[in-house]
Amino acid sequence: MVWALGCVVLLAGALALLGGISRGMARRSALPTPSDEFHQARTADGWLIGLHRYRPAGQGPAGEPVLLCHGLMSCRFSLDLTEERSLARFLRGRGFDVWLMDLRAHGDSVRENGRRTGWDWSIDDYIRSDLPAAVSCVLTTTGARKLHWVGHSLGGMILYAHCLTGERSWFRSAVTIDSPGHFGPLRQPTWPGSLYAHLVPVVPIILFKPIFHLISMLVPGRVLYEDLLLDRESLRLIVYNALVDWGSSKALMHLSRMVARGRFCSMDGTEDYEQGPGRIDFPMMVLRAPRSRVPEACVRRAFEASPAAEKRYVRLGRREGMSIDHNHFSVVMGETAREEVYPVIAEWLGRWPCA
């Protein structure tokens, strides 16, 4: 009994130490968001969704706004890390009115009482509450009738799911970046994740950060680069800025159920989100990172299902003229993204002026 109690105390101490190290490193690695404006979109269930706005550079007309959405367990910094690794600031420089959103409990999004606690949301809540609130706020603030949606990973998935039953007239065009819309090839047992999600209410990413940072310092730089296509300094900034500290185990449970079922669907299984892309009738471009761990069929299915008259599928690899085969993260934060990927997105968005 004494031995077991000692182990518990040691484990608790180790976790507290890791948390302290992570918070200290986060403070030293903190990045600013030099946006022009900050807004909050109120959801029906009591969240304030943070929105950072970059007003367009230059004197030309900005056109309709562009709303950027990050992926799972990430935040706006994955799309706005530094001047050189910021899709948001690149698009601002090209004359677009750019908005960055943080999904609930990510980045600057908090409950109405200012807290992020109460880890009780699933991916359904991102789809049903956060996306509509953010879009409505952007359209109301700018006076625009439509906007362009750019979503990385989950950011593209929630657009697909929204289009199953949600309002599609909001969107002038969309860009999804390595976003799976079909889960059949991903089907596999996920009982460890489901078990964890049932037992623990939060996913403590904050404890993962110092461990990952230490491992990255011990691994030879070239090996690290080949695997991640990121240098150590950029990786440190990403770990301590672009990853959230805590996540909802309910969202993890939802993802686990989708993988186990082989279906992109609501948490209760009643809504088949894989049917959403079949209702996308606005212009859509799908970007694919060939070094992603997600099979290409998962990404391409959404593109093929869309009835949009104007759509484009772009594979971002060497055989398409890129300097590297991009992976899931380098496509938005890699050292060549600014030269190779961002212009592809800007060119697509520029094709669809106000009607």
C-alpha positions as CSV (number, residue, x, y, z in Angstrom):
1,M,0.0,0.0,0.0
2,V,2.8,2.4,0.9
3,W,4.6,1.5,-2.3
4,A,1.5,2.2,-4.4
5,L,1.0,5.5,-2.6
6,G,4.6,6.4,-3.3
7,C,4.2,5.7,-7.0
8,V,1.1,7.9,-7.1
9,V,3.0,10.7,-5.4
10,L,6.0,10.4,-7.8
11,L,3.7,10.3,-10.8
12,A,1.8,13.4,-9.6
13,G,5.1,15.2,-9.0
14,A,6.4,14.3,-12.5
15,L,3.2,15.5,-14.1
16,A,3.4,18.8,-12.1
17,L,7.0,19.2,-13.1
18,L,6.3,18.6,-16.8
19,G,3.4,21.1,-16.6
20,G,5.6,23.7,-15.0
21,I,8.3,23.2,-17.7
22,S,5.7,23.5,-20.4
23,R,4.2,26.7,-19.0
24,G,7.7,28.2,-18.6
25,M,8.7,27.3,-22.2
26,A,5.4,28.6,-23.5
27,R,6.0,32.0,-21.9
28,R,9.5,32.2,-23.3
29,S,8.3,31.1,-26.8
30,A,5.1,33.2,-26.9
31,L,4.4,34.9,-30.2
32,P,2.3,38.0,-30.8
33,T,-0.6,38.1,-33.3
34,P,-0.1,41.5,-34.9
35,S,-3.6,41.7,-36.3
36,D,-5.5,44.9,-36.9
37,E,-8.7,44.0,-35.0
38,F,-10.0,41.4,-32.5
39,H,-13.6,40.3,-32.4
40,Q,-15.6,37.7,-30.5
41,A,-18.5,35.7,-32.0
42,R,-21.0,34.5,-29.4
43,T,-22.4,31.0,-29.8
44,A,-25.8,29.9,-28.6
45,D,-24.2,27.6,-26.0
46,G,-22.1,30.3,-24.3
47,W,-18.8,30.4,-26.0
48,L,-17.0,33.5,-27.4
49,I,-15.1,32.5,-30.5
50,G,-12.0,34.6,-31.0
51,L,-11.5,36.2,-34.4
52,H,-8.4,38.1,-35.4
53,R,-8.7,40.4,-38.5
54,Y,-5.9,41.5,-40.9
55,R,-7.1,44.3,-43.0
56,P,-5.9,44.2,-46.6
57,A,-2.6,45.9,-47.5
58,G,-2.6,48.4,-50.4
59,Q,-5.3,50.7,-51.8
60,G,-7.3,48.2,-54.0
61,P,-10.7,46.8,-53.1
62,A,-10.5,44.0,-50.6
63,G,-13.4,42.0,-52.0
64,E,-15.2,39.5,-49.8
65,P,-13.5,38.4,-46.6
66,V,-11.5,35.2,-46.2
67,L,-12.0,33.2,-43.0
68,L,-9.2,30.8,-42.0
69,C,-9.8,27.8,-39.7
70,H,-7.1,25.6,-38.1
71,G,-7.1,21.9,-37.4
72,L,-7.7,19.6,-34.4
73,M,-5.7,20.3,-31.2
74,S,-4.3,23.4,-32.9
75,C,-5.2,27.1,-33.0
76,R,-4.8,30.1,-35.3
77,F,-1.0,30.1,-35.0
78,S,-0.8,27.1,-37.3
79,L,-2.0,29.6,-40.0
80,D,-0.2,32.6,-38.6
81,L,3.1,31.6,-36.9
82,T,5.6,34.2,-38.0
83,E,5.8,36.7,-40.9
84,E,7.5,34.0,-43.1
85,R,5.1,31.2,-42.0
86,S,1.8,32.9,-42.0
87,L,-0.9,32.2,-44.6
88,A,-3.0,35.0,-43.1
89,R,-0.4,37.7,-43.5
90,F,0.6,36.5,-47.0
91,L,-3.1,36.8,-48.1
92,R,-3.3,40.2,-46.4
93,G,-0.3,41.3,-48.5
94,R,-2.2,40.1,-51.6
95,G,-5.0,42.5,-50.8
96,F,-7.5,40.1,-49.0
97,D,-9.5,41.0,-45.9
98,V,-8.3,38.1,-43.7
99,W,-10.0,36.6,-40.6
100,L,-8.5,34.0,-38.3
101,M,-10.8,32.0,-36.0
102,D,-10.0,29.9,-32.9
103,L,-12.4,27.0,-32.3
104,R,-13.8,26.8,-28.7
105,A,-11.1,26.5,-26.0
106,H,-8.4,27.0,-28.6
107,G,-6.3,30.2,-28.6
108,D,-8.4,33.2,-27.8
109,S,-11.8,31.4,-27.6
110,V,-13.3,31.2,-24.1
111,R,-16.6,30.7,-22.4
112,E,-18.7,33.8,-21.5
113,N,-17.3,33.6,-18.0
114,G,-13.7,33.9,-19.4
115,R,-12.8,30.2,-18.7
116,R,-12.0,27.3,-20.9
117,T,-12.8,24.6,-18.4
118,G,-15.6,22.0,-18.6
119,W,-14.4,19.7,-21.4
120,D,-17.8,18.8,-22.7
121,W,-17.7,19.4,-26.4
122,S,-17.4,17.1,-29.4
123,I,-16.5,17.8,-33.0
124,D,-20.3,18.3,-33.6
125,D,-20.1,21.5,-31.6
126,Y,-17.4,22.9,-33.8
127,I,-19.7,22.2,-36.8
128,R,-23.1,23.2,-35.4
129,S,-22.1,26.2,-33.2
130,D,-18.6,27.6,-33.8
131,L,-18.6,27.7,-37.6
132,P,-22.0,29.5,-37.9
133,A,-21.1,32.0,-35.1
134,A,-17.8,32.9,-36.7
135,V,-19.2,33.2,-40.2
136,S,-22.1,35.4,-39.0
137,C,-19.8,37.7,-37.1
138,V,-17.5,38.2,-40.1
139,L,-20.4,38.9,-42.5
140,T,-22.1,41.2,-40.1
141,T,-18.9,43.1,-39.3
142,T,-17.8,43.5,-42.9
143,G,-21.3,43.9,-44.5
144,A,-20.4,41.3,-47.0
145,R,-22.9,38.8,-48.3
146,K,-20.5,36.0,-48.7
147,L,-17.0,35.0,-47.7
148,H,-14.2,32.5,-48.7
149,W,-13.5,29.6,-46.3
150,V,-10.0,28.2,-46.0
151,G,-9.7,25.2,-43.6
152,H,-6.6,23.1,-42.7
153,S,-7.3,19.5,-41.7
154,L,-10.3,19.6,-39.3
155,G,-10.9,23.2,-40.6
156,G,-11.9,21.7,-43.9
157,M,-13.8,18.8,-42.4
158,I,-16.1,21.0,-40.4
159,L,-17.0,22.8,-43.7
160,Y,-17.8,19.5,-45.3
161,A,-20.0,18.5,-42.4
162,H,-21.7,21.9,-42.2
163,C,-22.8,21.6,-45.8
164,L,-24.8,18.5,-45.0
165,T,-27.7,20.6,-43.5
166,G,-26.2,24.1,-43.0
167,E,-26.4,27.3,-44.9
168,R,-24.3,27.1,-48.1
169,S,-25.1,30.6,-49.5
170,W,-22.6,32.1,-47.1
171,F,-19.6,30.9,-49.1
172,R,-18.2,32.5,-52.3
173,S,-15.5,29.7,-52.5
174,A,-13.6,27.3,-50.3
175,V,-10.1,25.8,-50.0
176,T,-9.6,22.7,-47.9
177,I,-6.1,21.7,-47.0
178,D,-5.4,18.0,-46.5
179,S,-8.9,17.5,-45.0
180,P,-10.3,14.0,-45.0
181,G,-14.0,13.8,-46.0
182,H,-14.2,9.9,-46.1
183,F,-13.1,7.6,-43.3
184,G,-13.5,4.2,-44.9
185,P,-9.8,3.6,-45.5
186,L,-9.1,4.8,-41.9
187,R,-11.3,2.2,-40.2
188,Q,-9.5,0.4,-37.4
189,P,-10.0,-0.4,-33.7
190,T,-9.6,2.6,-31.4
191,W,-10.4,1.1,-28.0
192,P,-7.3,2.7,-26.2
193,G,-8.4,6.2,-27.2
194,S,-12.0,5.5,-26.4
195,L,-11.0,4.0,-23.0
196,Y,-9.0,7.1,-22.1
197,A,-11.8,9.4,-23.2
198,H,-14.2,7.6,-21.0
199,L,-12.0,7.7,-17.9
200,V,-10.3,11.2,-18.2
201,P,-12.2,14.4,-19.1
202,V,-9.3,16.2,-20.7
203,V,-6.4,15.5,-23.1
204,P,-3.3,17.1,-21.5
205,I,-1.3,18.2,-24.5
206,I,0.6,20.5,-22.2
207,L,2.4,17.4,-20.8
208,F,3.4,16.3,-24.3
209,K,5.1,19.5,-25.2
210,P,8.3,19.3,-23.1
211,I,8.8,15.6,-23.9
212,F,8.5,16.3,-27.6
213,H,10.8,19.3,-27.3
214,L,13.4,17.2,-25.5
215,I,13.2,14.4,-28.1
216,S,13.5,16.9,-31.0
217,M,16.7,18.2,-29.4
218,L,18.2,14.7,-29.2
219,V,17.4,13.7,-32.7
220,P,19.8,14.6,-35.5
221,G,18.6,17.7,-37.3
222,R,18.6,16.2,-40.8
223,V,16.5,13.2,-39.6
224,L,14.1,15.6,-38.0
225,Y,13.9,17.7,-41.1
226,E,13.2,14.7,-43.4
227,D,10.4,13.5,-41.1
228,L,8.7,16.8,-40.4
229,L,10.1,19.2,-43.1
230,L,10.6,21.7,-40.3
231,D,13.7,23.1,-38.6
232,R,14.2,22.9,-34.8
233,E,13.4,26.6,-34.1
234,S,10.2,26.5,-36.1
235,L,9.2,23.3,-34.4
236,R,9.7,24.8,-31.0
237,L,7.5,27.8,-31.9
238,I,4.9,25.5,-33.3
239,V,4.9,23.2,-30.2
240,Y,4.5,26.1,-27.8
241,N,2.1,28.3,-29.8
242,A,0.2,26.3,-32.4
243,L,-0.8,23.4,-30.1
244,V,-3.4,23.8,-27.5
245,D,-2.6,23.0,-23.8
246,W,-5.7,20.9,-23.1
247,G,-8.3,19.3,-25.3
248,S,-11.8,17.8,-24.8
249,S,-11.8,14.0,-24.3
250,K,-15.3,14.1,-25.7
251,A,-13.8,15.4,-29.0
252,L,-11.2,12.5,-28.8
253,M,-14.1,10.0,-28.2
254,H,-15.9,11.4,-31.2
255,L,-12.9,11.0,-33.4
256,S,-12.2,7.5,-32.1
257,R,-15.8,6.5,-32.9
258,M,-15.5,7.8,-36.5
259,V,-12.3,5.9,-37.1
260,A,-13.7,2.7,-35.5
261,R,-16.8,3.0,-37.7
262,G,-15.0,4.0,-40.8
263,R,-17.4,6.9,-41.2
264,F,-17.2,10.6,-40.9
265,C,-20.4,11.2,-38.9
266,S,-22.0,12.8,-35.9
267,M,-21.1,11.5,-32.5
268,D,-24.4,9.6,-32.2
269,G,-24.0,8.3,-35.7
270,T,-27.2,9.7,-37.0
271,E,-25.7,12.3,-39.4
272,D,-23.5,11.1,-42.2
273,Y,-21.1,14.0,-42.7
274,E,-19.5,12.2,-45.7
275,Q,-22.6,13.3,-47.6
276,G,-21.8,17.0,-47.0
277,P,-19.4,17.5,-49.9
278,G,-22.1,16.2,-52.2
279,R,-24.0,19.4,-51.5
280,I,-21.1,21.9,-52.1
281,D,-22.2,23.9,-55.1
282,F,-19.8,26.8,-54.7
283,P,-16.2,26.8,-56.1
284,M,-13.9,24.5,-54.2
285,M,-10.2,23.7,-54.3
286,V,-8.9,20.7,-52.5
287,L,-5.2,20.6,-51.6
288,R,-3.4,17.3,-50.9
289,A,-0.2,16.8,-49.0
290,P,1.4,13.5,-50.4
291,R,3.4,12.8,-47.3
292,S,0.3,12.9,-45.0
293,R,-0.5,9.8,-43.0
294,V,-4.1,10.0,-44.2
295,P,-4.7,7.9,-47.4
296,E,-5.3,10.0,-50.5
297,A,-8.6,8.4,-51.1
298,C,-9.9,10.0,-47.8
299,V,-9.1,13.5,-49.2
300,R,-10.0,12.9,-52.8
301,R,-13.5,11.5,-52.2
302,A,-14.8,14.9,-51.0
303,F,-13.5,16.5,-54.2
304,E,-15.1,13.9,-56.4
305,A,-18.4,14.1,-54.6
306,S,-18.9,17.8,-55.0
307,P,-21.2,18.9,-57.8
308,A,-19.5,22.3,-58.0
309,A,-19.1,23.5,-61.6
310,E,-15.7,25.0,-60.7
311,K,-13.5,22.8,-58.6
312,R,-9.8,21.9,-58.6
313,Y,-7.7,19.2,-56.9
314,V,-4.0,20.0,-56.3
315,R,-1.4,17.5,-55.1
316,L,1.5,19.3,-53.5
317,G,4.5,17.1,-54.3
318,R,7.7,16.9,-56.4
319,R,6.0,15.4,-59.4
320,E,3.8,18.5,-59.5
321,G,6.8,20.8,-59.5
322,M,7.1,21.4,-55.8
323,S,10.6,21.3,-54.2
324,I,9.5,18.7,-51.7
325,D,6.6,16.3,-51.1
326,H,4.7,18.2,-48.5
327,N,3.3,16.7,-45.4
328,H,0.3,17.6,-43.3
329,F,2.1,20.4,-41.4
330,S,4.6,21.7,-43.9
331,V,1.8,22.5,-46.3
332,V,0.9,25.4,-44.0
333,M,3.9,26.0,-41.8
334,G,6.9,24.6,-43.8
335,E,9.8,26.7,-45.0
336,T,8.7,26.5,-48.6
337,A,5.0,27.0,-48.0
338,R,5.2,30.7,-48.6
339,E,6.8,30.3,-52.0
340,E,4.9,27.1,-53.2
341,V,1.6,26.7,-51.4
342,Y,0.3,30.2,-50.3
343,P,0.4,31.5,-53.9
344,V,-1.8,28.6,-55.1
345,I,-4.4,29.5,-52.5
346,A,-4.2,33.2,-53.2
347,E,-4.6,32.6,-57.0
348,W,-7.7,30.5,-56.4
349,L,-9.4,33.0,-54.1
350,G,-8.6,35.8,-56.5
351,R,-10.6,34.0,-59.2
352,W,-13.9,34.7,-57.4
353,P,-14.6,38.4,-57.2
354,C,-17.8,39.8,-55.6
355,A,-20.8,38.9,-57.7
